[in-house]
Amino acid sequence: MTRSLPSSMRRAAGLACVSATLLLAACGGGGGGGADASRPPSSADYGGVCTPEGQKLFVRSYLDEVYLWYDEIVNLNPANYSSAPDYFRALLVPKDRYSDGSGSYSGFEPTSLAATATAAAGTALKLTAGDSVPEYKTVRSPGGRTAGYVRVDDFLTGAQDQLITAFNYLKAQSGVQDLVLDLRFNGGGYLYSAQAAASMVTAPAAEGRVFERLQFNNKRQAESERNTFYFTNKVQFAERQYPAGTMLPQLSLPRVYVLSSALTCSASESVINSLRGIDVEVIVVGEEATCGKPFGFRARPNCGITYYAVEFQGYNAKGFGDYQAGFTPQCRVTDNETIEPGTANDPLLAGALFHADTNSCPAGTATGAPSKASLLSQGLATGVTAGRSASRPASASQPGVNGRLLLPTATP
């Protein structure tokens, strides 16, 4: 009778075998490591093996399984790197600006919420929002048009509930003609929350049209085929306040203004791209292009380190998803950090309202020339604030972990 080795012995044997395999591949010189016959075994075999060698073997196997560009990885000798995160970063392809493996992030906590980013190892994690929507109100343009203004600083857990409350308020107001979404500080977050935000801009007729289709690597075609998000008129992934199936308050607008910056990233860019994919006119107002991140991933923790390897790229209903250079503003307006966002002197909001009145950008801004805030803010009337006003976020210097375009659930 044949007796199988204990799992610990099989794992130890595998470590020695794969270590030798990786070293041979590295010494063999040549090109991309994804296509050779000495591919690493499953990362599950090395998860929790927290020796330096074991962690590096986990990293190599993990990238081979999920990385969007796994077949472009150049084999490297793991012995040349002092830590698994260093080895992870060295294996990333040059065009990858977003994968990371630098340690455990704050802001994660266990959750049973259906809409979570779930690690492949089985640990449920979520990013928790504070005031994701610090302000919503109606404002009056200099020409007398009524516009809704909603500032959305992230799409973290809780943002969807706050967005629904904001859109309920706007829908209850009579005569809202335009919508301004202030995403200038929005580094991203959960895709389901961005999906809900975009759906509430549209009319019920958009139901069932593609919001975003996710494309994984060619070893994960089944996941690509079943990971398409659609415009919807109902809550798809419940948070705390509004249960799944709740009707969304839709404004049925053919045009939306997005206030942006280089911090506008990932899931917030999905809002822009997806709406354009179904021919909603999106006028971007800001100083510079958005960050340019059509990619996303799930968190994968191992041995106290959380890794984020780019796993998929998102495409809209027209098949467009190549915006790595970001979305360039149609109205290039210079922001002023000393002015409270959403107030009468906010140059970006003023620029959007100028366009709403005239169907054109403020003088000089459509050609890329910066415009002075003082010229844009004349005549802007203050609206009624329904949400709690908040100043610029203290951490709005760069997209952080909330810049990750996270899936709401893991796929087995």
Summary of the structure (lengths in Angstrom):
residues: 412
radius of gyration: 23.4
end to end distance: 34.1
largest distance: 88.7
contacts: 1423
relative contact order: 0.15
helix: 29%
strand: 19%
